[in-house]
């Protein structure tokens, strides 16, 4: 079986020796990323397969909170692929073989706007420290380092039949932290004056709608001038679309639609829970 060691994405992953990519504590003690362009960070997460399966000299030197902060930056640094990466973390909560992961990623509606292949999107999460990679033999058993000891390259290549991936504790922590429910509840609380409008837009998007449809729904509403100073221009209806999409409440698929998580929260709120 051909190894995937030749598949590389940009530069190698974070190197603790130079601190270029490592998260650092902020003034309030919270873990923050070092100052660096987010898009460059996203591309640099890639690395060859060998680094991906041996993070001990890199990510494992970080404290758990630092690893969570680093993985968060990986997932959040490219908005077009953020939900794909989040969904992949969830999908790999149970161990999955490579072909199944790639098929799952390609089926997400958000993949239509992706700029990377399913394999490289998966690789970002592995190099970001949220998913562990495993070599499997023909019987589905893990090919450990001990089993490879003393074997030549060709013998190892014959032994490894497929690759598998499983979200680790860092990734599972982020799954909970980044759940659409949590993001949506937080969004609804940020500006109380927008609460009813967010709920209305979620309900409106139970049926697929264009942006023009949403714009017509909200255009001229008083809520667009809420918390604005005299003379300020009203906010645009697109702000509500943007915020709900970032929170995982809606998605684009030839029109804007509510996500299952958004619908679940909407039904809970309409039922009097959490309102």
C-alpha positions in Angstrom: 0.0 0.0 0.0 1.4 3.4 -0.9 2.2 5.6 2.0 0.8 9.2 2.1 4.1 10.6 3.4 4.5 12.5 0.1 1.3 14.5 0.7 2.3 17.9 2.2 0.5 21.1 2.8 2.6 24.2 3.1 5.2 24.4 5.9 5.6 22.0 8.8 3.5 22.3 11.9 4.3 24.5 15.0 7.7 24.1 16.4 8.0 24.7 20.1 11.7 25.6 19.7 11.0 28.9 18.1 7.6 29.7 19.4 6.4 31.0 16.1 3.1 29.3 16.3 2.7 28.4 19.9 -0.2 30.1 21.9 1.0 32.4 24.7 -0.8 33.6 27.8 -2.4 37.0 27.5 -2.4 39.7 30.2 -5.5 38.2 31.8 -4.0 34.8 31.9 -6.0 33.5 29.0 -4.2 31.6 26.2 -3.9 33.7 23.1 -2.3 33.0 19.7 0.9 34.8 18.8 0.4 37.7 16.4 0.4 36.2 12.9 -1.9 36.3 9.9 -4.7 33.8 10.3 -4.7 32.6 6.8 -1.0 31.9 7.0 -1.6 30.0 10.2 -4.3 27.9 8.5 -2.0 27.0 5.6 1.0 26.3 7.9 -0.9 23.7 10.0 -0.2 21.2 7.2 2.8 18.9 7.3 3.9 15.6 6.0 2.3 12.4 7.2 5.3 11.4 9.3 5.0 14.6 11.4 1.3 14.2 11.6 1.6 10.8 13.4 4.4 11.8 15.7 3.4 15.1 17.5 5.3 14.2 20.7 8.0 16.8 20.0 5.5 19.5 19.3 1.9 19.5 20.6 2.4 17.1 23.4 4.9 19.5 25.0 2.0 22.0 25.4 -0.4 22.0 28.3 -3.9 20.9 27.7 -5.3 24.5 27.6 -2.6 25.5 25.1 -3.5 22.6 22.9 -7.1 23.6 23.0 -6.2 27.2 22.1 -4.0 26.0 19.2 -6.7 23.7 17.8 -9.3 26.5 18.2 -7.1 28.7 16.1 -6.8 26.0 13.4 -10.6 25.6 13.2 -11.4 29.3 13.4 -8.7 30.7 11.1 -10.5 30.0 7.8 -14.2 30.9 7.9 -15.0 29.1 4.7 -13.9 25.8 6.2 -14.7 26.3 9.9 -17.9 24.2 9.9 -16.3 21.5 7.9 -13.5 21.1 10.4 -16.0 21.2 13.3 -18.2 18.5 11.8 -15.1 16.4 11.0 -14.1 16.5 14.7 -17.6 15.3 15.6 -17.6 12.6 12.9 -14.3 11.2 14.1 -15.5 10.9 17.7 -15.6 7.3 16.8 -12.6 5.8 14.9 -13.1 6.1 11.2 -11.1 4.9 8.2 -9.7 7.5 5.8 -12.1 6.7 2.9 -15.2 7.2 5.2 -13.8 10.5 6.5 -13.1 11.8 3.0 -16.6 10.8 1.9 -18.2 12.4 4.9 -16.4 15.7 4.3 -17.2 15.8 0.7 -20.9 15.4 1.5 -21.1 18.4 3.8 -23.0 21.3 2.1 -20.2 23.7 3.2 -17.7 21.7 1.1 -18.9 23.4 -2.0 -17.0 26.5 -0.9 -13.9 24.6 0.4 -10.5 25.5 -0.9 -8.8 22.2 0.1 -9.4 18.5 -0.5 -11.1 16.4 2.1 -7.8 14.7 2.9 -6.0 18.0 3.6 -8.8 19.3 5.7 -8.5 16.2 7.8 -4.8 16.8 7.9 -5.2 20.2 9.4 -7.1 18.7 12.3 -4.5 16.0 12.9 -1.6 18.5 12.8 -3.7 20.9 14.9 -3.8 18.3 17.6 -7.5 17.4 17.6 -7.5 14.1 15.8 -5.1 11.1 16.2 -4.0 9.1 13.2 -3.5 5.3 13.2 -2.0 2.8 10.7 -4.1 -0.3 10.4 -3.3 -3.8 9.0 -5.6 -5.8 6.8 -7.5 -7.1 9.9 -8.1 -3.6 11.2 -5.6 -3.9 14.0 -3.3 -0.9 14.8 0.2 -1.2 13.4 2.2 0.1 16.4 5.8 1.3 16.4 6.7 -2.0 18.0 5.3 -3.9 15.2 7.2 -1.8 12.7 10.5 -2.2 14.6 13.1 -4.0 12.5 11.0 -3.9 9.3 12.1 -2.3 6.1 10.2 0.4 4.3 8.6 -2.0 1.8 7.7 -4.4 4.6 6.0 -1.7 6.6 4.2 -0.6 3.4 2.9 -4.1 2.9 1.8 -4.3 6.5 -0.2 -1.1 6.5 -3.5 -1.7 4.7 -5.4 1.6 5.6 -5.4 4.6 7.8 -7.8 5.5 10.6 -8.6 8.7 12.6 -10.1 9.4 15.9 -10.8 12.6 17.8 -8.8 12.8 21.0 -9.7 14.6 24.3 -8.5 18.0 23.0 -10.8 17.7 20.0 -13.7 16.4 22.1 -13.3 19.4 24.4 -13.5 21.8 21.5 -16.6 20.0 20.1 -18.4 20.9 23.2 -17.0 24.4 23.4 -17.8 25.1 19.8 -21.2 23.4 19.6 -23.7 25.5 17.6 -26.0 25.4 20.5 -23.4 27.1 22.7 -22.5 29.6 20.0 -26.1 30.5 19.3 -27.0 30.9 22.9 -24.0 33.2 23.3 -24.9 35.2 20.2 -28.5 35.7 21.5 -27.1 37.1 24.7 -24.6 39.6 23.3 -27.1 42.3 22.1 -30.5 41.8 23.8 -32.1 44.1 21.3 -31.3 41.7 18.5 -32.7 38.6 20.2 -36.1 38.6 18.6 -34.7 39.4 15.2 -32.3 36.5 15.4 -35.2 34.2 16.3 -37.3 35.5 13.5 -34.6 35.0 10.9 -34.0 31.4 12.1 -37.7 30.7 11.7 -37.8 32.4 8.3 -35.0 30.2 7.2 -36.8 26.9 8.0 -37.5 27.2 4.3 -34.6 28.0 1.9 -34.4 31.7 1.2 -32.1 34.0 -0.8 -30.2 36.9 0.8 -32.6 39.2 -1.0 -35.5 37.5 0.8 -33.9 38.1 4.1 -33.0 41.7 3.1 -36.6 42.4 2.3 -37.7 40.8 5.6 -35.5 43.2 7.7 -35.1 46.3 5.6 -36.4 49.4 7.3 -36.8 47.7 10.7 -36.1 49.8 13.8 -33.8 47.0 15.1 -31.3 48.1 12.4 -30.7 51.4 14.3 -30.7 49.9 17.8 -27.7 51.0 19.9 -26.6 53.3 17.0 -25.6 56.9 17.7 -27.5 59.8 16.1 -26.3 60.2 12.6 -24.9 56.7 12.3 -26.0 54.6 9.4 -28.2 51.6 10.2 -26.6 48.2 10.3 -27.2 46.0 7.3 -29.5 43.0 7.3 -26.5 41.0 6.2 -25.1 41.3 9.7 -27.8 39.0 11.1 -27.0 36.4 8.3 -23.2 36.7 9.0 -23.6 36.3 12.8 -26.0 33.3 12.6 -23.8 31.6 10.0 -20.7 32.0 12.2 -22.6 30.6 15.2 -23.6 27.5 13.2 -27.3 28.4 13.1 -27.6 28.6 9.3 -25.7 27.5 6.3 -25.6 28.2 2.6 -26.8 25.6 0.0 -28.0 27.4 -3.0 -29.9 29.6 -0.5 -29.8 30.2 3.2 -31.2 27.5 5.5 -31.4 26.8 9.2 -29.1 24.0 10.4 -30.4 21.1 12.4 -28.8 22.6 15.6 -30.4 26.0 14.8 -33.8 24.3 14.4 -33.3 22.4 17.6 -32.6 25.6 19.6 -35.5 27.4 17.9 -37.9 24.7 18.8 -36.6 24.7 22.4 -37.0 28.5 22.6 -40.5 28.4 21.1 -41.4 25.8 23.7 -40.4 28.2 26.5 -37.0 26.8 27.2 -34.1 29.2 27.6 -36.1 32.2 26.4 
